[in-house]
Amino acid sequence: MSKHLYWLDDASWASIEPLLPTGRRGAHRVDDRRVISGIMHMLKTGGRWRDCPAEYGPHTTIYNRFNRWSQQGVWEQIFYALTGATGVIGG
């Protein structure tokens, strides 16, 4: 894997990791940091989900995580944490 695979530095990751949903039943979840980097890459480039570089994992995983977390409002909380905004949505 490329040493520049992750889009978030350690401090940014530490600020959002507690906000990620846990306890979902089913298959073992793949590396959240890698998947979030894949989502950020796709949002920045504006490409099709199926064209996501394989280094980030399966494109279906990248898309499904983005879609599911969008519906749950997780992205709003992540973006607030990354921008340093005060308050938590829905809290």
Stockholm file with secondary structure:
# STOCKHOLM 1.0

chainA/1-91         MSKHLYWLDDASWASIEPLLPTGRRGAHRVDDRRVISGIMHMLKTGGRWRDCPAEYGPHTTIYNRFNRWSQQGVWEQIFYALTGATGVIGG
#=GR chainA/1-91 SS CCTTCCSSCHHHHHHHGGGSCCCCCSSCCCCHHHHHHHHHHHHHHCCCGGGSCGGGCCHHHHHHHHHHHHHHTHHHHHHHHHHTCSSCTTC
#=GC SS_cons        CCTTCCSSCHHHHHHHGGGSCCCCCSSCCCCHHHHHHHHHHHHHHCCCGGGSCGGGCCHHHHHHHHHHHHHHTHHHHHHHHHHTCSSCTTC
//
